Amino acid sequence: MSELLTDDQIDLALRDHLPEWKVVDNELVRSVKRDTFLDGIRLVATVGQLAESMNHHPDMDIRYTTITFRVSSHEAGGITDDDLVLAQHIDTAAG
């Protein structure tokens, strides 16, 4: 299991590598808007495949053309390096 990151480590990662993300309730959170509902579904499918290959799964909330991703390590009780890596993969998929 990965170790929890400190608030300073998380803040640095958000500032330097994940500017679209924020911390809410001890999770990394980002919303992505797509032009159409089906574009959003395709993004969810892409992220689902990435997450499955990592065996690390985000919560994904679909609201018409807006998809909100929530990433944390439930077993560790917060945010770890694995979450930062997954968030970067989500950013790449989101374009």
Helices and strands as residue ranges (DSSP letters): H 7-16, E 22-24, E 27-33, H 37-54, E 59-63, E 66-71, H 81-94
